[in-house]
């Protein structure tokens, strides 16, 4: 049997490993990460940290996988496929945080994006209280970028963020001169919102303005944004460009998904807004 012709100059994907929890409803977590990374032109590999029973109405149950299984998934992917960027999402327990941090030390991936997931859109706690200190000590300042929303940033900082004007100073404070910070303004009031990127590598402040979209379909927006950033970093975008392009992608995904009905609660964004909807192709 003849061998297939050898490809002398093979094409190569930007490779992203996402380390996060599974969302049975498909709107957030690993499922949203895979959709986002694929839509943004990169290849998604995964390491699942927890299984959640959830839908658009809320989280009904969480089962954290054994830490050694999480480590085994990371090792299996990194030893074969590798990663140009890594996105880290839900890490429920100190044990999982510790083993993720320990395992990643063995690999030299510069582009690590950490979304410090603590509470779901419906208000369910996704991180054990004792895990927060472990996160701060072992992982928070050993990545390239963190992407907290205001409630998450308040927990990490230990004080409140009162309004939009506080965000710039808080982003710089959270950095501690060690990590770049994208502090998201979605929990602020008003129709005009400004996320703040503090680029610790260049000491720049980048303001990312957008208009609020009136929709309840916001489930998984944090997962989607951090995964999009990782996808663009994997394709050799600069940090500023990756964040700005990911922000544009998320805004269009929210806008496109705003009028869809999926479930009775907080629905997902439309990750594949550039694709022709299946219903359109079947219409007569």
C-alpha positions in Angstrom: 0.0 0.0 0.0 1.5 3.3 -1.1 2.2 5.9 1.6 0.5 9.3 1.4 2.7 12.0 0.0 4.7 13.8 2.7 3.7 17.4 3.2 6.9 19.4 3.0 5.5 22.7 4.4 2.5 21.8 6.5 0.0 24.4 7.6 -0.1 25.0 11.4 -3.0 26.1 13.6 -2.6 28.5 16.5 -3.0 26.0 19.4 -4.9 26.9 22.6 -5.3 24.7 25.6 -8.3 25.7 27.8 -8.3 24.5 31.4 -11.8 25.0 32.8 -15.1 23.5 33.9 -17.8 21.9 31.8 -21.2 23.6 31.3 -23.9 21.1 30.5 -26.0 24.0 29.1 -23.3 24.8 26.5 -23.2 28.6 27.1 -20.1 28.9 29.3 -17.1 27.0 30.4 -15.3 24.5 28.2 -18.1 24.5 25.7 -18.0 28.2 25.2 -14.2 28.1 25.1 -14.2 25.6 22.3 -16.7 27.5 20.3 -14.9 30.8 20.8 -11.4 29.5 20.0 -12.7 27.8 16.8 -14.6 30.9 15.7 -11.5 33.0 16.2 -9.4 30.8 14.0 -7.4 28.7 16.4 -7.4 25.0 17.5 -8.9 24.1 20.9 -7.6 21.4 23.2 -9.1 21.0 26.7 -8.4 20.0 30.3 -11.7 19.8 32.3 -11.4 20.7 35.9 -15.0 20.2 37.0 -18.4 19.0 35.7 -21.4 21.2 36.4 -25.0 20.5 36.0 -26.4 23.8 34.8 -28.6 25.5 32.3 -29.7 29.0 31.5 -31.5 29.3 34.9 -28.5 28.4 37.1 -26.0 25.9 38.4 -27.6 22.8 40.1 -24.5 20.8 41.0 -20.7 21.0 40.7 -18.3 18.0 40.8 -14.6 18.8 40.8 -12.5 16.2 39.1 -9.6 14.7 41.0 -6.5 16.9 40.8 -4.4 14.1 39.3 -6.9 13.7 36.4 -6.7 17.4 35.7 -2.9 17.2 35.6 -3.0 14.1 33.4 -5.1 16.0 30.8 -2.8 18.9 30.7 0.3 16.7 30.4 -1.3 14.6 27.6 -2.1 17.7 25.6 1.2 19.5 26.2 3.4 16.5 25.5 1.9 15.9 22.1 -0.1 18.9 20.7 1.4 21.7 22.7 0.0 25.1 23.1 0.7 28.6 21.8 -1.6 30.0 24.4 -3.4 28.7 27.5 -6.7 29.9 28.9 -7.5 29.1 32.5 -11.1 29.3 33.8 -12.9 27.6 36.6 -10.6 26.2 39.3 -12.8 25.2 42.2 -10.4 24.0 44.9 -7.0 24.7 46.3 -5.8 21.2 45.2 -6.7 21.9 41.6 -5.1 25.3 41.6 -1.9 23.9 43.1 -1.6 21.1 40.6 -2.4 23.3 37.6 0.3 25.7 38.7 2.8 22.9 39.3 2.1 21.2 36.0 2.3 24.3 33.9 5.8 25.1 35.3 7.1 22.2 33.3 6.1 23.9 30.0 7.3 27.2 28.7 4.1 28.8 27.5 4.2 32.6 27.8 0.7 33.3 26.7 -1.4 32.3 29.7 -4.8 34.1 30.2 -6.4 33.6 33.6 -10.1 34.3 34.0 -10.6 34.2 37.8 -14.1 32.6 37.7 -15.7 32.8 41.1 -19.4 33.2 40.7 -21.7 32.2 37.8 -24.0 34.6 36.0 -26.9 33.2 38.1 -25.0 33.8 41.4 -23.7 30.3 42.2 -20.3 30.2 43.8 -17.9 28.3 41.6 -14.7 28.6 43.7 -14.3 27.5 47.3 -13.5 30.5 49.6 -10.2 28.9 50.7 -9.2 28.6 47.1 -9.0 32.3 46.6 -5.8 32.8 48.6 -4.2 29.8 46.9 -5.0 31.4 43.5 -3.4 34.7 44.6 -0.3 32.9 45.9 0.4 30.3 43.3 -1.2 31.3 39.9 -2.5 34.9 39.7 0.9 36.5 39.2 2.4 33.7 37.1 0.4 34.3 34.0 0.5 37.0 31.3 -3.0 38.4 31.7 -5.9 38.2 34.1 -9.4 39.2 33.1 -11.6 39.8 36.3 -14.9 41.6 36.3 -15.6 44.1 39.1 -16.9 41.6 41.7 -14.0 39.3 41.1 -11.5 42.2 41.3 -13.1 43.4 44.6 -12.5 40.0 46.1 -8.9 39.9 44.9 -8.2 43.4 46.1 -10.1 43.2 49.4 -12.0 46.5 48.8 -14.9 47.8 46.8 -14.7 49.5 43.4 -17.3 52.3 43.5 -17.6 53.5 40.0 -16.2 53.6 36.5 -13.5 56.2 37.4 -12.0 53.8 40.0 -11.3 51.1 37.4 -8.0 52.5 36.1 -6.4 52.7 39.4 -7.7 49.4 40.5 -6.4 47.7 37.4 -2.9 49.0 38.1 -3.2 48.1 41.8 -4.3 44.5 41.0 -1.3 44.2 38.7 1.3 44.7 41.5 3.8 45.3 38.7 3.7 41.5 37.9 0.8 40.8 35.5 -1.3 42.6 32.9 -4.9 43.2 33.9 -8.1 43.6 31.9 -10.6 44.9 34.3 -14.1 44.6 32.8 -16.7 47.3 33.5 -19.9 45.3 32.7 -21.2 45.6 36.3 -21.0 49.4 36.2 -24.2 51.4 35.6 -24.8 53.4 32.4 -25.1 52.7 28.7 -21.5 53.5 27.9 -18.9 51.2 29.5 -15.2 51.3 29.4 -13.1 48.2 30.2 -9.5 49.0 31.2 -6.4 47.1 30.1 -3.3 47.8 32.1 -0.4 46.4 30.0 2.2 45.6 32.6 4.8 44.9 29.8 4.6 48.4 28.4 3.0 50.2 31.4 0.3 51.4 29.0 -3.4 52.0 29.9 -5.7 51.1 27.1 -9.4 52.1 27.3 -11.9 49.8 25.5 -15.2 51.6 25.1 -18.5 50.0 24.2 -22.2 50.6 24.4 -24.3 48.3 26.6 -26.5 45.9 24.7 -29.9 45.3 26.3 -30.2 41.6 26.4 -30.4 38.8 29.0 -28.2 36.6 26.8 -25.0 37.2 28.7 -24.2 33.7 29.9 -20.5 32.9 29.3 -19.3 36.3 28.3 -16.3 36.2 30.6 -15.3 32.7 29.3 -15.8 33.9 25.7 -13.7 37.0 26.1 -10.7 35.3 27.8 -10.8 32.5 25.2 -10.9 34.9 22.3 -7.9 36.7 23.7 -6.0 33.4 24.0 -6.9 32.5 20.5 -5.5 35.7 19.1 -2.4 35.5 21.2 -1.9 32.0 19.8 -1.9 33.6 16.4 0.9 36.0 17.3 -1.2 39.1 18.0 0.3 41.6 20.4 -1.3 41.7 23.8 -3.0 45.1 23.1 -4.3 43.9 19.7 -5.4 40.5 21.0 -7.5 42.2 23.8 -9.0 44.8 21.4 -9.8 42.2 18.7 -11.3 39.9 21.3 -13.4 42.7 22.7 -14.8 43.5 19.2 -15.6 39.8 18.7 -17.5 39.6 22.0 -19.5 42.7 21.3 -20.6 41.3 18.0 -21.4 37.9 19.5 -23.6 39.5 22.2 -25.3 41.8 19.7 -26.0 38.9 17.3 -27.3 36.7 20.0 -29.4 39.3 21.8 -32.7 38.3 20.1 -32.4 34.5 20.3 -34.3 32.4 22.8 -32.3 29.5 24.3 -33.8 28.4 27.6 -35.8 30.4 30.0 -32.9 32.3 31.7 -29.6 33.9 30.7 -29.0 32.6 27.2 -25.6 32.4 25.5 -24.0 34.8 23.0 -23.9 33.8 19.3 -20.3 32.6 19.0 -20.6 31.9 15.3 -22.2 35.1 14.2 -20.3 35.1 11.0 -21.8 31.8 9.9 -25.1 31.5 8.0 -27.7 30.2 10.5 -28.8 26.6 9.8 -32.5 27.7 9.9 -31.8 30.2 7.0 -30.3 27.5 4.8 -33.3 25.2 5.4 -35.9 27.9 4.7 -37.9 27.9 1.5 
